[in-house]
Amino acid sequence: MNALLVGLLLLASPAPSAGVREPGTGEAALRLEKGSIARNQLVAVGKDVIIAGEALGDVAALEGSAEVTGRVEGDIVVLGGDVHLGSEARIGGDVFVLGGMVHAEPGARVAGRMVSYPTASSAMVTLVEGPTLGLGFTSPLVVGAKLALLAAWAALLLMLFAASGRQLLETADGIRREPFRSFVTGLTGVLALVLTALFFSAFTGGLVGVPLLVLVVLLGLILKLWGMVAVFYALGDWLARRFLRRRHLRPLNAATLGLLVLGIVKFLPWVGVWVWTAATLIGIGAALSTKFGRQEPWFELA
């Protein structure tokens, strides 16, 4: 999953007005009472966070809202909820809100930026781009999400190779032959999907536009999943031939090797995001250019 596909998912996500909770309405909110000091990062998952004291680190709420009447020295990151800043709130960093709004009373002070994306898909962005939204690269939440994603990729790899191994190898061959062309094709394809989603959002009604948006998102997701598994195999096979001197590594073993290598890279700050973005575009381009390994044109001309 890369930033461009996240952009597509953000465009296609419905407004979260029905799912956003007011601070204090959730069960067992995480509270920092007035006069208290928290020296480490505060993370609330599935519930609200209320800061009346002094938080010296970052504050994050996932699928919950945040209410601040005290001081936060770091950033505030809220996914799937709102941020309410009281008149005495003092924020030393930035305020990021996805899937909600920022409500600041007169007198509230924010030293950094205030960014709000009300229609963002918070769960997807949390799993994909957590570090870029203010969470640390070594945050347990980010590390756990990445490990969960890698486990999901491993399960998908097994399933696709069991069902369509030959077509996946054809797609991987397209990557090995022309990786740059696959990258350009993937970039063009993702931009076309984003523009299509924009068009449907702007010019079609709800009854027509929502099903079409769902189809666009599903197409982008299928292209990504198929293409990335092909990238795993192409990379693993190349590494086996180049460094392990193995010319007949089983396809499933080669794909697992590629996944492990890219999985390690995924944990590198910043580098991992860009490498996976490039790999995703290459995979999508190869899936498009080979028609999911079928090596036939998408449309037949009469």
Buried (B, 14 or more C-beta within 10 A) or exposed (E): BBBBBBBBBBBBBEEBEEEBBEBEEBEEBBBBEEEEEBEEBBBBBEBBBBBBBBBBBBBBBBBBBBBBBBBBBBBBBBBBBBBBBBEBBBBBBBBBBBBBBBBBEEEBEBEBEBEBBBBBBBBBBBBBBBBBBBBBBEBEBBBEBBEEBBEEBBEBBBEBBEEBBEBBBBBBBBBBEBBEBBBBBBBBBBEEBBEBBBEBBEEBEEEEBBEBBEEBBEBBBEBBBBBBBBBBBBBBBBBBBEEEEBEEBEBBBBBBBBBBBBBEBBBEEEEBBEBBBBBBBBBBBBBBBBBBBEEEEEEEEE
